[in-house]
């Protein structure tokens, strides 16, 4: 997983609502990218809605927020529509961005191991380097937690 001070690898991905999003186009501004396991699941919904509810504050700070998972465009569109999400979701079914950030990892549940997305959030600085990492996110209220850190 990327750590504070690491350069964010170059990426270009399609989003559900904002066209292509690339690390090069984002250079010169801070942004938040959060990774989550699956659209329209209880924890992921709480986390997305937390960011949604605080989006005016993120916009006031000039800090865009991007969600990312391995879900496809159709799943993202349904998720966005159902919960009126007001920020782009990056489409990464090939897991290129997930792997580059180190959040596509082996997980275990009930003694079974499998590959999955580690719920993590990164603040990327204007210089393209990681400023802050939340490696184990509790979904409820996470948008407020990230916002508080940005304001501190």
SULTANOR-V431576 format. One record per pair of residues at least 12 apart in sequence whose C-alpha atoms are under 10 Angstrom apart, sorted by the first residue. I is the first residue (numbers start at 1). J is the second residue. If there is no record, write none. Layout:
# SULTANOR-V431576
i,j
I,J
I,J
This chain:
# SULTANOR-V431576
i,j
1,98
1,99
1,100
1,101
1,102
1,103
1,104
1,105
1,118
1,120
1,133
1,135
2,100
2,101
2,102
2,103
2,122
2,129
2,130
2,132
2,133
2,135
3,101
3,102
3,122
3,129
3,130
3,131
3,132
3,133
3,134
3,135
4,122
4,123
4,124
4,129
4,130
4,131
4,132
4,133
5,124
5,125
5,128
5,129
5,130
5,131
5,132
6,101
6,124
6,128
6,129
6,130
6,131
7,124
7,125
7,127
7,128
7,129
7,130
7,131
8,23
8,97
8,100
8,101
8,122
8,124
8,125
8,127
8,128
8,129
8,130
9,23
9,24
9,97
9,100
9,101
9,128
9,129
10,22
10,23
10,24
10,97
10,100
10,128
11,23
11,24
11,25
11,96
11,97
11,100
12,24
12,25
12,90
12,96
12,97
13,68
13,89
13,90
13,91
13,92
13,96
13,97
14,73
14,88
14,89
14,90
14,91
14,92
15,66
15,67
15,68
15,72
15,73
15,76
15,77
15,87
15,88
15,89
15,90
15,91
15,92
16,72
16,73
16,74
16,75
16,76
16,77
16,80
16,87
16,88
16,89
16,90
16,91
17,73
17,76
17,77
17,80
17,86
17,87
17,88
17,89
17,90
18,87
18,88
18,89
18,90
19,88
19,90
20,90
20,91
21,66
21,88
21,89
21,90
21,91
23,124
23,128
24,128
26,64
26,124
26,125
26,126
26,127
26,128
27,124
27,125
27,126
27,127
27,128
27,129
28,125
28,126
28,127
28,128
29,62
29,63
29,64
29,124
29,125
29,126
29,127
29,128
30,61
30,62
30,63
30,64
30,65
30,123
30,124
30,125
30,126
30,127
30,128
30,129
30,130
30,131
30,150
31,58
31,62
31,63
31,64
31,65
31,66
31,122
31,123
31,124
31,125
31,126
31,128
31,130
31,131
32,58
32,63
32,64
32,65
32,66
32,67
32,121
32,122
32,123
32,124
32,125
32,130
32,131
32,132
32,133
32,146
32,147
32,150
33,64
33,65
33,66
33,67
33,68
33,89
33,90
33,120
33,121
33,122
33,123
33,124
33,133
34,47
34,48
34,51
34,65
34,66
34,67
34,68
34,69
34,89
34,90
34,119
34,120
34,121
34,122
34,123
34,133
34,134
34,137
34,143
35,66
35,67
35,68
35,69
35,70
35,89
35,90
35,97
35,98
35,101
35,103
35,104
35,117
35,118
35,119
35,120
35,121
35,122
35,135
35,137
36,48
36,67
36,68
36,69
36,70
36,71
36,98
36,103
36,116
36,117
36,118
36,119
36,120
36,121
36,137
36,139
37,68
37,69
37,70
37,71
37,103
37,104
37,116
37,117
37,118
37,119
37,120
38,68
38,69
38,70
38,71
38,75
38,76
38,79
38,116
38,117
38,119
39,68
39,69
39,70
39,71
39,72
39,75
39,76
39,77
39,78
39,79
39,80
39,89
40,75
40,76
40,78
40,79
40,80
40,82
40,83
41,79
42,139
42,140
43,119
43,138
43,139
43,140
44,119
44,138
44,139
44,140
45,79
45,80
45,83
45,85
45,139
45,140
46,138
46,139
46,140
46,141
46,142
46,143
47,67
47,119
47,137
47,138
47,139
47,140
47,141
47,142
47,143
48,66
48,67
48,79
48,80
48,83
48,84
48,85
48,86
48,87
48,89
48,139
48,140
48,141
48,142
48,143
49,83
49,84
49,85
49,86
49,139
49,140
49,141
49,142
49,143
50,85
50,139
50,140
50,141
50,142
50,143
50,144
50,145
51,65
51,66
51,67
51,85
51,86
51,87
51,139
51,140
51,141
51,142
51,143
51,144
51,145
51,146
51,147
52,65
52,83
52,84
52,85
52,86
52,87
52,143
53,85
53,86
53,141
53,143
53,144
54,86
54,141
54,142
54,143
54,144
54,146
54,147
55,85
55,86
55,87
55,143
55,144
55,147
56,86
57,144
57,147
57,151
58,143
58,144
58,146
58,147
58,150
58,151
61,147
61,150
61,151
63,123
63,124
63,125
63,147
63,150
64,87
64,88
65,86
65,87
65,88
65,89
65,122
65,123
65,143
66,86
66,87
66,88
66,89
66,90
66,121
67,87
67,88
67,89
67,90
67,91
67,121
68,88
68,89
68,90
68,91
68,92
68,93
68,95
68,97
68,98
68,117
68,119
68,121
69,89
69,90
69,91
69,92
69,93
69,95
69,97
69,98
69,103
69,104
69,116
69,117
69,118
69,119
70,90
70,91
70,92
70,93
70,94
70,95
70,96
70,97
70,98
70,104
70,116
70,117
71,89
71,90
71,91
71,92
71,93
71,94
71,95
72,89
72,90
72,91
72,92
72,93
72,94
73,89
73,90
73,91
73,92
73,93
74,91
75,91
76,88
76,89
76,90
76,91
77,89
95,117
98,116
98,117
98,118
99,117
101,120
101,122
102,117
102,118
102,120
103,115
103,116
103,117
103,118
103,119
103,120
103,121
103,135
104,116
104,117
104,118
104,119
105,117
105,118
106,118
118,135
118,136
118,137
119,134
119,135
119,136
119,137
119,138
119,139
120,133
120,134
120,135
120,136
120,137
120,138
120,139
121,133
121,134
121,135
121,136
121,137
121,142
121,143
121,146
122,134
122,135
122,146
123,146
123,149
123,150
131,150
132,146
132,149
132,150
133,146
134,146
